[in-house]
Amino acid sequence: RMDPNIKTLRIKTGSCTRLLKDLQAYEREEREQRQAIQKLKEEGAAPHDIRRQEQVLGETLQMLPDTRGRLEDAFIDLQGIVDELSAGDISSISTTTEWTNATAVLKQLAPLFD
C-alpha cells in the first residue's frame, strides 16, 4: 500500500506538469496565430480570412489567463504540501522519485510566480 503523502505528491506534481504543458501550448499557439495573421495581411488576404484568424487568436488569448491561474493554484497547492511535509520527518519520502519530481517542478515553476 502506497504512502498517502507520496500519492498526493504524485497527483499534485502531475497536475502542475500538465497545466504547464497546456500553458506552453497556448503561448505557442498565440505566437503562431499572430504570425499567421501577419502573413495574411502581408499577402493581402480577404478581410474575412483575417477576421477568422483574429477570432481564433481571441479564443487562445481567453484561455491564457485561465490556464495560468489554474497553474498558479496547482503550484501553490504543491508548494503547500511540500512545505507541510518538510516541517516533519521527511526521511521516509525525501529519497522517492515523487519527492524529487515535486521539488524539481516547484523549482521550475517558481520564476513564473515570483
C-alpha angles and dihedrals in degrees: 000000000000121000106255091226091057091047091050091049091051093049095045092045090050091052092052092047093049094047091048089054089049092050092048091049092052091047090050090047090051092053092047093048092050090050091048092051091048091050092049090051092048091050091049094242122183113282088237091060092048092049091050091053090046089053090054089049090051091054090051092049090053091055096052100072092042093050092044090050093050090048091051090050091050090047092051090047093051092043089053092052093047091048091048093049091044090058089064135044106304097173090108095054106024091087095049125108089236092058092046092049093046094051092044092052091048090051091049094049099040095086090056093059105034 
